[in-house]
Amino acid sequence: MAIAEHPLVRSLERDECLQLLGRSTFGRIGVTYGALPAVLPVNYRLVDESILFRTGHGTKLHAATCHSIVAFEVDEIDALAHTGWSVMVTGEARRVTDPGRLDALEAVGIPHWADTDEATVEIATTMISGRWIGRPSAAHQEMSPRSPGRMTPAS
């Protein structure tokens, strides 16, 4: 009878977390609106170690992110293999208003779903943490985020 391998969990270093944030464009932002928690999906881009996303003026997300402390999470999980990774950022969400910075960010191409009058919101990655979940058979090798969407053994 084979003994089932239980997943191992490893904390990720800051540079690994930033690398994974830079590969993704879809995350979830946790906000408080009307004293109630809400987790909302957003398209984003990592630029100069800051998370940037767009939201419509007057929306609940816009109201909830004006100089508020938020949580931002990105992950990729393989439910069948019981492996994956998760990155969490906690920080102040603030609207980008400087015209020069907005022009520079326009060239970056921050993804967005709705074609509305939008505000650009930025979250600094000052507080960042991540976890990798993998198989014990790979535990003897250092694990790093090498291939898109996967945590693979370092060579």
DODOPA-16143 format. One line per 3 residues: number of its first residue (from 1); their letters; for each residue x, y, z of N, C-alpha, C. Coordinates in Angstrom, 2 decimals, padded with zeros to 5 digits. Layout:
<recs>
NUM) A) X:Y:Z:X:Y:Z:X:Y:Z  ...
</recs>
This chain:
<recs>
1) MAI) 000.84:-001.17:000.00:000.00:000.00:000.00:000.89:001.24:000.00  000.69:002.11:-000.96:001.49:003.32:-001.07:001.02:004.35:-000.05  001.97:005.07:000.50:001.65:006.15:001.43:001.46:007.42:000.62
4) AEH) 000.33:008.06:000.83:000.03:009.29:000.08:000.96:010.41:000.54  001.44:011.18:-000.43:002.26:012.33:-000.11:001.35:013.48:000.30  001.69:014.13:001.40:000.96:015.32:001.81:001.70:016.54:001.27
7) PLV) 000.97:017.53:000.82:001.62:018.72:000.28:002.49:019.42:001.33  003.58:020.00:000.86:004.43:020.84:001.69:004.10:022.30:001.40  004.25:023.14:002.40:004.01:024.57:002.23:005.33:025.29:002.52
10) RSL) 005.70:026.21:001.62:006.91:026.99:001.79:006.59:028.46:001.59  007.11:029.30:002.47:006.96:030.74:002.30:007.83:031.20:001.14  007.31:032.15:000.37:008.03:032.70:-000.77:008.76:033.98:-000.37
13) ERD) 009.90:034.19:-000.96:010.66:035.43:-000.75:009.98:036.57:-001.52  010.31:037.80:-001.16:009.72:038.97:-001.81:009.91:038.93:-003.33  011.13:038.63:-003.80:011.37:038.63:-005.24:010.56:037.56:-005.95
16) ECL) 010.33:036.41:-005.31:009.49:035.37:-005.90:008.04:035.84:-005.99  007.57:036.50:-004.94:006.21:037.04:-004.94:006.02:038.05:-006.06  006.98:038.96:-006.21:006.89:039.98:-007.26:006.93:039.35:-008.65
19) QLL) 007.75:038.31:-008.81:007.82:037.63:-010.10:006.46:037.01:-010.45  005.82:036.39:-009.49:004.50:035.79:-009.74:003.44:036.86:-009.98  003.48:037.95:-009.23:002.54:039.06:-009.47:002.72:039.62:-010.88
22) GRS) 003.97:039.68:-011.34:004.26:040.22:-012.66:003.78:039.34:-013.80  003.59:038.06:-013.56:003.13:037.14:-014.61:001.63:037.11:-014.76  000.93:037.50:-013.72:-000.53:037.43:-013.74:-001.12:038.78:-014.11
25) TFG) -002.38:038.77:-014.52:-003.10:040.02:-014.78:-004.49:039.99:-014.15  -004.80:038.94:-013.39:-006.11:038.82:-012.75:-005.90:038.53:-011.27  -006.52:039.34:-010.42:-006.41:039.14:-008.98:-007.72:039.47:-008.30
28) RIG) -007.66:039.44:-006.97:-008.84:039.75:-006.16:-008.46:040.79:-005.13  -009.32:041.79:-004.98:-009.06:042.83:-003.99:-010.10:042.73:-002.89  -009.61:042.74:-001.66:-010.48:042.71:-000.49:-010.62:044.12:000.05
31) VTY) -011.86:044.60:000.12:-012.14:045.96:000.56:-013.23:045.92:001.63  -013.38:047.05:002.30:-014.50:047.23:003.22:-015.38:048.31:002.63  -016.65:048.00:002.47:-017.60:048.96:001.93:-018.82:048.98:002.83
34) GAL) -019.11:050.12:003.42:-020.24:050.20:004.33:-020.06:049.29:005.54  -018.84:049.17:006.03:-018.46:048.35:007.19:-018.59:046.86:006.93  -018.79:046.46:005.68:-018.88:045.05:005.34:-017.74:044.66:004.40
37) PAV) -017.17:043.47:004.57:-016.09:043.05:003.68:-016.63:042.62:002.32  -015.81:042.86:001.30:-016.14:042.41:-000.06:-014.84:042.03:-000.76  -014.88:040.97:-001.54:-013.74:040.55:-002.35:-014.20:040.62:-003.80
40) LPV) -013.46:041.41:-004.59:-013.87:041.68:-005.96:-012.75:041.32:-006.94  -013.11:040.77:-008.09:-012.09:040.45:-009.10:-011.67:041.72:-009.84  -010.38:041.80:-010.16:-009.88:042.93:-010.95:-008.79:042.45:-011.91
43) NYR) -008.70:043.08:-013.05:-007.55:042.93:-013.93:-006.54:043.96:-013.47  -005.27:043.62:-013.51:-004.25:044.53:-013.00:-002.96:044.36:-013.78  -002.02:045.23:-013.47:-000.67:045.13:-014.00:000.28:045.53:-012.88
46) LVD) 001.41:044.82:-012.77:002.45:045.18:-011.82:003.43:046.10:-012.54  003.59:047.32:-012.01:004.48:048.32:-012.61:005.34:048.90:-011.49  006.66:048.79:-011.63:007.60:049.33:-010.63:007.23:048.89:-009.21
49) ESI) 006.93:047.62:-009.05:006.59:047.00:-007.77:005.31:047.55:-007.15  004.44:048.14:-007.96:003.13:048.58:-007.51:002.06:047.88:-008.34  000.96:047.54:-007.69:-000.18:046.94:-008.38:-001.06:048.09:-008.86
52) LFR) -001.43:048.06:-010.14:-002.28:049.10:-010.71:-003.48:048.46:-011.39  -004.66:049.04:-011.14:-005.87:048.58:-011.82:-006.77:049.77:-012.06  -007.75:049.56:-012.91:-008.70:050.62:-013.25:-010.07:050.27:-012.70
55) TGH) -010.79:051.31:-012.34:-012.16:051.13:-011.88:-012.98:052.35:-012.29  -014.25:052.17:-012.49:-015.12:053.28:-012.89:-015.34:054.26:-011.76  -015.39:055.54:-012.09:-015.71:056.56:-011.10:-017.11:056.29:-010.56
58) GTK) -017.28:056.46:-009.26:-018.60:056.29:-008.67:-018.97:054.86:-008.34  -018.09:053.90:-008.60:-018.41:052.51:-008.27:-018.08:052.23:-006.81  -018.61:051.13:-006.30:-018.30:050.72:-004.94:-016.81:050.47:-004.78
61) LHA) -016.19:049.87:-005.81:-014.76:049.60:-005.73:-013.98:050.90:-005.65  -014.36:051.89:-006.44:-013.68:053.17:-006.41:-013.82:053.80:-005.03  -015.02:053.80:-004.49:-015.24:054.39:-003.17:-014.47:053.66:-002.08
64) ATC) -014.41:052.35:-002.19:-013.77:051.54:-001.16:-012.25:051.60:-001.21  -011.69:052.07:-002.31:-010.23:052.07:-002.43:-009.60:053.45:-002.31  -010.37:054.47:-002.05:-009.81:055.81:-001.91:-009.11:055.95:-000.57
67) HSI) -007.80:055.76:-000.56:-006.95:055.86:000.63:-007.38:054.89:001.72  -007.82:053.72:001.33:-008.20:052.68:002.28:-007.14:051.60:002.29  -007.03:050.89:003.40:-006.16:049.74:003.48:-006.92:048.56:002.88
70) VAF) -006.30:047.88:001.93:-006.94:046.77:001.22:-006.02:045.55:001.24  -006.60:044.43:000.89:-005.83:043.21:000.66:-005.96:042.88:-000.82  -004.87:042.40:-001.41:-004.88:042.02:-002.82:-004.26:040.63:-002.92
73) EVD) -004.93:039.73:-003.63:-004.47:038.34:-003.69:-004.48:037.83:-005.12  -003.43:037.07:-005.43:-003.30:036.39:-006.72:-002.88:034.97:-006.42  -003.41:034.01:-007.18:-003.00:032.62:-006.94:-003.14:031.80:-008.20
76) EID) -002.56:030.64:-008.16:-002.80:029.61:-009.17:-002.71:028.28:-008.46  -003.77:027.51:-008.57:-003.87:026.25:-007.86:-004.18:025.13:-008.85  -003.51:024.01:-008.71:-003.84:022.80:-009.44:-004.57:021.89:-008.45
79) ALA) -005.89:021.89:-008.51:-006.69:021.16:-007.53:-006.47:019.65:-007.59  -006.15:019.12:-008.75:-005.92:017.68:-008.86:-004.58:017.27:-008.27  -003.55:018.07:-008.49:-002.22:017.75:-008.00:-001.97:018.28:-006.58
82) HTG) -002.90:019.10:-006.08:-002.75:019.71:-004.76:-001.47:020.54:-004.67  -001.22:021.32:-005.71:-000.05:022.19:-005.76:-000.48:023.58:-006.19  000.39:024.54:-005.98:000.09:025.88:-006.45:000.82:026.93:-005.64
85) WSV) 000.37:028.17:-005.79:000.98:029.28:-005.08:-000.05:030.35:-004.84  000.25:031.20:-003.87:-000.62:032.32:-003.53:000.25:033.48:-003.08  -000.09:034.69:-003.52:000.62:035.90:-003.11:-000.41:036.88:-002.57
88) MVT) -000.11:037.47:-001.40:-000.99:038.43:-000.74:-000.24:039.74:-000.52  -000.89:040.84:-000.88:-000.35:042.18:-000.64:-001.35:042.93:000.23  -000.87:043.62:001.24:-001.71:044.47:002.07:-001.14:045.88:001.99
91) GEA) -001.99:046.85:001.70:-001.49:048.22:001.59:-002.59:049.21:001.34  -002.17:050.46:001.24:-003.12:051.55:000.99:-003.40:051.64:-000.51  -004.67:051.69:-000.84:-005.08:051.89:-002.23:-005.31:053.39:-002.43
94) RRV) -004.65:053.93:-003.43:-004.83:055.36:-003.69:-004.95:055.60:-005.18  -005.73:056.60:-005.49:-005.96:056.95:-006.88:-004.73:057.67:-007.44  -004.33:057.30:-008.65:-003.23:057.98:-009.34:-003.82:059.20:-010.05
97) TDP) -003.31:060.38:-009.71:-003.87:061.61:-010.29:-002.85:062.43:-011.07  -001.56:062.16:-010.91:-000.53:062.92:-011.60:-000.65:062.68:-013.11  -000.87:063.74:-013.91:-001.06:063.57:-015.36:000.12:062.90:-016.06
100) GRL) 001.35:063.23:-015.66:002.52:062.60:-016.27:002.58:061.11:-015.99  002.30:060.73:-014.76:002.30:059.30:-014.40:001.16:058.58:-015.12  000.00:059.20:-015.22:-001.12:058.58:-015.94:-000.78:058.36:-017.40
103) DAL) -000.10:059.33:-018.03:000.32:059.17:-019.43:001.29:058.01:-019.57  002.25:057.91:-018.64:003.23:056.81:-018.68:002.53:055.47:-018.47  001.55:055.42:-017.59:000.84:054.18:-017.32:-000.05:053.77:-018.50
106) EAV) -000.53:054.73:-019.25:-001.35:054.43:-020.43:-000.56:053.57:-021.41  000.74:053.84:-021.53:001.59:053.07:-022.44:001.80:051.64:-021.96  001.69:051.42:-020.65:001.88:050.09:-020.08:000.71:049.17:-020.44
109) GIP) -000.46:049.76:-020.61:-001.62:048.95:-020.98:-002.22:048.19:-019.81  -002.72:048.90:-018.82:-003.38:048.24:-017.70:-004.69:047.66:-018.22  -004.87:046.34:-018.08:-006.09:045.72:-018.63:-007.33:046.16:-017.86
112) HWA) -008.45:046.18:-018.56:-009.71:046.52:-017.91:-010.85:045.88:-018.68  -011.95:045.63:-017.97:-013.11:044.97:-018.57:-014.08:045.97:-019.16  -014.45:046.96:-018.37:-015.49:047.90:-018.81:-014.85:049.09:-019.51
115) DTD) -015.53:049.61:-020.50:-015.06:050.79:-021.22:-015.82:052.00:-020.66  -015.36:052.48:-019.50:-016.04:053.58:-018.81:-015.03:054.66:-018.47  -015.55:055.77:-017.94:-014.69:056.82:-017.41:-014.01:056.24:-016.18
118) EAT) -012.71:056.04:-016.25:-012.05:055.24:-015.24:-011.06:056.01:-014.39  -010.86:055.47:-013.19:-009.81:055.94:-012.30:-008.75:054.84:-012.24  -007.49:055.23:-012.14:-006.41:054.27:-011.96:-006.06:054.24:-010.48
121) VEI) -006.04:053.04:-009.91:-005.77:052.85:-008.48:-004.45:052.09:-008.34  -003.66:052.50:-007.34:-002.35:051.91:-007.10:-002.27:051.36:-005.68  -001.66:050.20:-005.56:-001.39:049.60:-004.25:000.11:049.30:-004.19
124) ATT) 000.80:049.86:-003.20:002.22:049.58:-003.02:002.39:048.17:-002.46  003.47:047.51:-002.84:003.71:046.13:-002.39:004.64:046.10:-001.17  004.51:047.08:-000.31:005.36:047.15:000.88:005.17:045.92:001.77
127) MIS) 003.93:045.53:001.99:003.63:044.33:002.77:003.21:043.23:001.81  004.10:042.26:001.60:003.84:041.20:000.63:004.28:039.86:001.21  003.49:038.85:000.96:003.86:037.50:001.40:003.30:036.50:000.39
130) GRW) 003.88:035.33:000.41:003.42:034.30:-000.52:003.72:032.93:000.01  002.98:031.97:-000.54:003.19:030.57:-000.16:003.17:029.71:-001.40  004.02:028.72:-001.39:004.07:027.70:-002.42:003.62:026.40:-001.78
133) IGR) 002.78:025.65:-002.46:002.32:024.35:-001.98:002.76:023.33:-003.01  003.52:022.33:-002.57:004.05:021.35:-003.51:004.11:019.96:-002.94  004.71:019.07:-003.70:004.82:017.66:-003.32:006.14:017.40:-002.60
136) PSA) 006.14:016.54:-001.59:007.37:016.22:-000.88:008.46:015.62:-001.77  008.09:014.96:-002.85:009.10:014.36:-003.72:010.01:015.41:-004.34  009.57:016.67:-004.36:010.39:017.75:-004.89:011.05:018.56:-003.78
139) AHQ) 010.86:018.15:-002.52:011.33:018.94:-001.38:012.84:019.03:-001.30  013.56:018.09:-001.87:015.02:018.14:-001.80:015.61:019.21:-002.71  014.80:019.74:-003.61:015.26:020.79:-004.51:014.64:022.11:-004.08
142) EMS) 015.41:023.19:-004.26:014.84:024.51:-004.00:013.75:024.76:-005.03  012.63:025.30:-004.61:011.53:025.57:-005.53:011.52:027.06:-005.86  011.27:027.37:-007.12:011.20:028.76:-007.53:010.17:028.90:-008.65
145) PRS) 009.61:030.12:-008.80:008.62:030.36:-009.85:009.28:030.52:-011.20  009.50:029.42:-011.91:010.27:029.49:-013.14:009.42:029.47:-014.40  008.39:028.67:-014.44:007.58:028.62:-015.66:006.26:029.32:-015.40
148) PGR) 005.68:029.93:-016.41:004.43:030.66:-016.22:003.37:029.78:-015.56  002.85:030.30:-014.47:001.74:029.63:-013.81:002.12:028.42:-012.99  003.37:028.06:-012.92:003.75:026.85:-012.17:004.95:027.15:-011.29
151) MTP) 005.01:026.45:-010.19:006.20:026.48:-009.35:006.94:025.20:-009.69  008.13:025.31:-010.24:008.87:024.15:-010.70:010.22:024.07:-010.03  010.82:022.90:-009.98:012.14:022.76:-009.34:013.18:023.63:-010.04
154) AS) 014.00:024.28:-009.22:015.11:025.06:-009.78:016.19:024.11:-010.28  016.87:024.49:-011.35:017.91:023.60:-011.86:019.27:024.01:-011.35
</recs>
